[in-house]
């Protein structure tokens, strides 16, 4: 039983014991008291973040319950999987990390929450193809796993081409915390030109990405046939559905109701104001892919005669940093106060 349910039950018992004379007073006071005691639902115990190093992953718990795991063994790149709230509701799809009924097995490289790019010095670090070798992002070292009110994980990885050449390295930092509207995941990726100059090429295939729960897709599919789904995509400018693809915006939200009368859940991604090309373009699809991509100008703006318009170059020995915040929330973008959360992020909160 949640704290709110416990408080409600105590209130109902008290009502039965209270004299009818006080009924009007109760009607006046209860909404005020409810506002006072609602924060109990997200207490210090509920928000405590614990990171545990395991043999092949790092387990991240919030409020004593699994939120996610940093997985870096058994796949071509590290990812965060699953993404669960305190009630065990999943915000990302399972495939290819886990095979469950009723999930479509497409795009094997869409691994819950991850970062990658499809054109780095000509190498593909985004896709995983059976007929064409692609690069891998290899976990090299866990630098920090700190528990507390905000948990923090830092890791170092090598970006290795299909021919075994190290193209660059990165240091990725994740921060985890709970807020009344849900869970915040801060992502900072520092890509280091440690093995020579880098060019992040102009392509839609990237970069900071989430593959949302299959149930909240904007469209569903059976074979090659698409049918309308119950999900909604909306960005800060009000573009909705497929119209949000390729548009620039400081934030975008993807939400929808779970089946059988379940709650509405959503994922919002925020682009940091200091990121290159801010506000970023969005590679967000009706089938559940949701990615912020600062490199895809040519693809998103259909500049056929400018294939390198969105290239970003990193000189040898320097680094390239991008930052994002992801909010996993209940309700739609208004109920989750997504715009307010973005303003907090932009202000450094």
For each residue, the residues with C-beta under 8 A, 3 or more apart:
1: 5 6 9
2: 5 6 41
3: 6 7 37 40 41 43
4: 7 8 38 40 41
5: 1 2 8 9
6: 1 2 3 9 10
7: 3 4 10 11 34 37 40
8: 4 5 11 12
9: 1 5 6 12 13
10: 6 7 13 14
11: 7 8 14 15 30
12: 8 9 15 16
13: 9 10 16 17
14: 10 11 17 18
15: 11 12 18 26
16: 12 13
17: 13 14
18: 14 15 22 23 26
19: 22
20: 23
21:
22: 18 19 25 26
23: 18 20 26 27
24: 27 28
25: 22 28 29
26: 15 18 22 23 29 30
27: 23 24 30
28: 24 25 31 32
29: 25 26 32 33
30: 11 26 27 33 34
31: 28 34 35
32: 28 29 35 36
33: 29 30 36 37
34: 7 30 31 37 38
35: 31 32 38
36: 32 33
37: 3 7 33 34 40
38: 4 34 35 41
39: 42 43 180
40: 3 4 7 37 43
41: 2 3 4 38 46 180
42: 39 46 47 178 179 180
43: 3 39 40 46 47
44: 47 48 149
45: 48 63 64
46: 41 42 43 62 63 86 178
47: 42 43 44 62 63 149 177 178
48: 44 45 62 63 64 147 148 149
49: 60 61 62 67 147 148 149 150 151 176 177 178
50: 60 61 62 64 147 151
51: 58 59 60 61 145 146 147 151 152 153
52: 58 59 61 145
53: 58 142 145
54: 57 58 59
55:
56: 71 72 73 74
57: 54 69 70 71 72 73
58: 51 52 53 54 69 70 142 145 153
59: 51 52 54 66 69
60: 49 50 51 66 67 68 69 70 151 153 176
61: 49 50 51 52 64 65 66 67
62: 46 47 48 49 50 65 67 86 151 176 177 178 183
63: 45 46 47 48 86 178
64: 45 48 50 61
65: 61 62 84 86 88
66: 59 60 61 69 82 84
67: 49 60 61 62 83 84 85 176 183
68: 60 80 81 82 83 84 113 176 185
69: 57 58 59 60 66 80 81 82
70: 57 58 60 78 80 153 155 174
71: 56 57 74 75 78 79 80 81 97
72: 56 57 75 78 139 155 157
73: 56 57 139
74: 56 71
75: 71 72 78 79 97 111
76: 109 128 134 135 136 137
77: 109 111 114 115 116 125 136 137
78: 70 71 72 75 114 137 139 155 157 172
79: 71 75 97 111 112 113 114
80: 68 69 70 71 83 112 113 114 174 185
81: 68 69 71 92 97 111 112 113
82: 66 68 69 90 92 94 97 98 112
83: 67 68 80 90 91 92 112 113 183 328
84: 65 66 67 68 88 89 90 91
85: 67 88 89 91 182 183 265 328 330
86: 46 62 63 65
87:
88: 65 84 85
89: 84 85 258 262 263 265
90: 82 83 84 93 94 213
91: 83 84 85 212 213 265 267 328
92: 81 82 83 112 113 210 211 212 213 267
93: 90 103 110 112 211 212 213 214 288
94: 82 90 97 98 99 100 103
95: 98 99 100 103 104 105 108 110
96: 99 105 108 110 111
97: 71 75 79 81 82 94 111 112
98: 82 94 95
99: 94 95 96 103 105
100: 94 95 103
101:
102: 214
103: 93 94 95 99 100 214
104: 95 214 221 287
105: 95 96 99 108
106: 110 287
107: 110 211 289
108: 95 96 105 128
109: 76 77 116 126 127 128
110: 93 95 96 106 107 209 211 288 289
111: 75 77 79 81 96 97 114 211
112: 79 80 81 82 83 92 93 97 210 211
113: 68 79 80 81 83 92 185 209 210 326
114: 77 78 79 80 111 209
115: 77 172 187 189 207 208 209
116: 77 109 125 126 137 206 207 209
117: 120 125 126 200 203 205 206 207 295
118: 124 125 126 127 201 203 204 205 206
119: 122 123 124 200 201 202 203 205 206 295
120: 117 123 125 135 159 167 168 198 199 200 201
121: 167 198 199
122: 119 201
123: 119 120 134 135 159 161 162 167
124: 118 119 127 129 134 135 162 205
125: 77 116 117 118 120 134 135 136 137 159
126: 109 116 117 118 134 205 206
127: 109 118 124 134 205
128: 76 108 109 134
129: 124 132 133 134
130:
131:
132: 129
133: 129 162 163
134: 76 123 124 125 126 127 128 129 162
135: 76 120 123 124 125 159 160 161 162 167
136: 76 77 125 159 160
137: 76 77 78 116 125 157 158 159 160 170
138: 157 158 159 160
139: 72 73 78 142 155 156 157
140: 155 156 157 158 169
141: 155 156
142: 53 58 139 145 153 154 155
143: 154 155 156 171
144: 152 153 154
145: 51 52 53 58 142 152 153
146: 51 151 152 153
147: 48 49 50 51 151
148: 48 49 151 152
149: 44 47 48 49 177
150: 49 175 176 177
151: 49 50 51 60 62 146 147 148 175 176 177
152: 51 144 145 146 148 173 174 175 176
153: 51 58 60 70 142 144 145 146 173 174 175 176
154: 142 143 144 171 172 173 174
155: 70 72 78 139 140 141 142 143 171 172
156: 139 140 141 143 169 170 171 172
157: 72 78 137 138 139 140 169 170 172
158: 137 138 140 166 168 169
159: 120 123 125 135 136 137 138 166 167 168 169 170 191
160: 135 136 137 138 164 165 166 167
161: 123 135 164 165 166 167
162: 123 124 133 134 135
163: 133
164: 160 161
165: 160 161
166: 158 159 160 161 169 194 195
167: 120 121 123 135 159 160 161 195 198
168: 120 158 159 191 192 193 194 195 198
169: 140 156 157 158 159 166 191 192 194 195
170: 137 156 157 159 189 190 191 192
171: 143 154 155 156 189 190 192
172: 78 115 154 155 156 157 187 188 189 190
173: 152 153 154 186 187 188 189 190
174: 70 80 152 153 154 185 186 187
175: 150 151 152 153 184 185 186
176: 49 60 62 67 68 150 151 152 153 183 184 185 186
177: 47 49 62 149 150 151 183 184
178: 42 46 47 49 62 63 182 183 184
179: 42 182 183 184 327 341
180: 39 41 42
181: 327 329 330 331 336 337 341
182: 85 178 179 327 328 329 330 336
183: 62 67 83 85 176 177 178 179 327 328 329
184: 175 176 177 178 179 325 326 327 341
185: 68 80 113 174 175 176 325 326 327 328
186: 173 174 175 176 323 324 325
187: 115 172 173 174 208 323 324 325 326
188: 172 173 321 322 323
189: 115 170 171 172 173 208 321 322 323
190: 170 171 172 173 319 320 321
191: 159 168 169 170 198 314 319 320 321 322
192: 168 169 170 171 318 319
193: 168 196 197 198 314 315 316 317 318 319 320
194: 166 168 169 317
195: 166 167 168 169
196: 193 316
197: 193 313 314 315 316
198: 120 121 167 168 191 193 313 314 320
199: 120 121 311 312 313 314
200: 117 119 120 295 311 312 313 314 320
201: 118 119 120 122 295 308 310 311
202: 119 295 296 297 298 299 307 308 309 310 311
203: 117 118 119 206 295 296 298 299
204: 118 246 283 293 296 299 300
205: 117 118 119 124 126 127 283 296
206: 116 117 118 119 126 203 209 283 291 293 295 296
207: 115 116 117 291 292 293 294 295 322
208: 115 187 189 269 291 292 293 322 324
209: 110 113 114 115 116 206 283 289 290 291 292
210: 92 112 113 254 267 269 290 291 326
211: 92 93 107 110 111 112 288 289 290
212: 91 92 93 216 217 231 254 267 288 290
213: 90 91 92 93 216 258 265 288
214: 93 102 103 104 217 288
215: 230 256 257 258 259 262
216: 212 213 229 230 231 254 255 256 257 258 265 266 288
217: 212 214 220 229 231 256 286 287 288
218: 228 229 231 232 233 241 242 256 286 287
219: 226 227 228 229 286 287
220: 217 226 227 228 229
221: 104 224 225 226 227 287
222: 225 227
223:
224: 221
225: 221 222
226: 219 220 221 286
227: 219 220 221 222
228: 218 219 220
229: 216 217 218 219 220 256 286
230: 215 216 256 257
231: 212 216 217 218 254 255 256 286 288
232: 218 240 241 253 254 255 256 332
233: 218 240 241 242 244 252 253 254 284 286 290
234: 238 239 240 244 252 253 333
235: 238 239 244 247 249 251 252 253 282
236: 249 250 251 252 279 339 342
237: 247 249
238: 234 235
239: 234 235 243 244 247 249
240: 232 233 234 243 244
241: 218 232 233 244 286
242: 218 233 245 285 286
243: 239 240 247
244: 233 234 235 239 240 241 247 249 252 282 284
245: 242 282 283 284 285 300
246: 204 281 282 283 296 299 300 301
247: 235 237 239 243 244 281 282 300
248: 277 279 280 281 282
249: 235 236 237 239 244 252 271 279 280 282
250: 236 270 271 273 278 279 280 342 346
251: 235 236 268 269 270 271 338 339 342
252: 233 234 235 236 244 249 268 269 282 284 290 292
253: 232 233 234 235 266 267 268 332 333 336 338
254: 210 212 216 231 232 233 266 267 268 284 288 290
255: 216 231 232 264 265 266 267 329 331 332 333 336
256: 215 216 217 218 229 230 231 232 264 265 266
257: 215 216 230 262 263 264
258: 89 213 215 216 262 263 264 265
259: 215 262
260:
261:
262: 89 215 257 258 259
263: 89 257 258 330 331
264: 255 256 257 258 330 331 332 335
265: 85 89 91 213 216 255 256 258 328 329 330
266: 216 253 254 255 256 328 329 330 331 332 333 336 338
267: 91 92 210 212 253 254 255 290 326 327 328 329
268: 251 252 253 254 326 327 329 333 336 338 341 342
269: 208 210 251 252 290 292 324 325 326
270: 250 251 324 325 326 327 341 342 345 346
271: 249 250 251 275 278 279 280 292 294 324
272: 275 278 322 323 324 325 345 346
273: 250 278 346
274: 278 323
275: 271 272 278 280 294 322 323 324
276: 294 312 320 322
277: 248 280 281 294 295 297 310 312
278: 250 271 272 273 274 275 294
279: 236 248 249 250 271
280: 248 249 250 271 275 277 292 293 294
281: 246 247 248 277 292 293 294 296 297 300 301
282: 235 244 245 246 247 248 249 252 290 291 292 293
283: 204 205 206 209 245 246 289 291 292 293 296 300
284: 233 244 245 252 254 289 290 291
285: 242 245 288 289 290
286: 217 218 219 226 229 231 233 241 242
287: 104 106 217 218 219 221
288: 93 110 211 212 213 214 216 217 231 254 285
289: 107 110 209 211 283 284 285
290: 209 210 211 212 233 252 254 267 269 282 284 285
291: 206 207 208 209 210 282 283 284
292: 207 208 209 252 269 271 280 281 282 283 324
293: 204 206 207 208 280 281 282 283 296 300
294: 207 271 275 276 277 278 280 281 310 312 322
295: 117 119 200 201 202 203 206 207 277 310 311 312
296: 202 203 204 205 206 246 281 283 293 299 300 310
297: 202 277 281 300 301 303 306 309 310
298: 202 203 301 303 304 306 307 308 309 310
299: 202 203 204 246 296 302 310
300: 204 245 246 247 281 283 293 296 297
301: 246 281 297 298 309
302: 299
303: 297 298 306 307 309
304: 298 307
305:
306: 297 298 303 309
307: 202 298 303 304
308: 201 202 298 311
309: 202 297 298 301 303 306
310: 201 202 277 294 295 296 297 298 299
311: 199 200 201 202 295 308
312: 199 200 276 277 294 295 320
313: 197 198 199 200
314: 191 193 197 198 199 200 318 319 320
315: 193 197 318
316: 193 196 197
317: 193 194
318: 192 193 314 315
319: 190 191 192 193 314
320: 190 191 193 198 200 276 312 314
321: 188 189 190 191
322: 188 189 191 207 208 272 275 276 294
323: 186 187 188 189 272 274 275
324: 186 187 208 269 270 271 272 275 292
325: 184 185 186 187 269 270 272 341 345
326: 113 184 185 187 210 267 268 269 270
327: 179 181 182 183 184 185 267 268 270 336 338 341
328: 83 85 91 182 183 185 265 266 267
329: 181 182 183 255 265 266 267 268 335 336 338
330: 85 181 182 263 264 265 266 335 336
331: 181 255 263 264 266 334 335 336
332: 232 253 255 264 266 335 336
333: 234 253 255 266 268 336 338 339
334: 331 337 338
335: 264 329 330 331 332
336: 181 182 253 255 266 268 327 329 330 331 332 333 341
337: 181 334 340 341
338: 251 253 266 268 327 329 333 334 341 342
339: 236 251 333 342 343
340: 337 343 344
341: 179 181 184 268 270 325 327 336 337 338 344 345
342: 236 250 251 268 270 338 339 345 346
343: 339 340 346 347
344: 340 341 347 349
345: 270 272 325 341 342 348 349
346: 250 270 272 273 342 343
347: 343 344
348: 345
349: 344 345
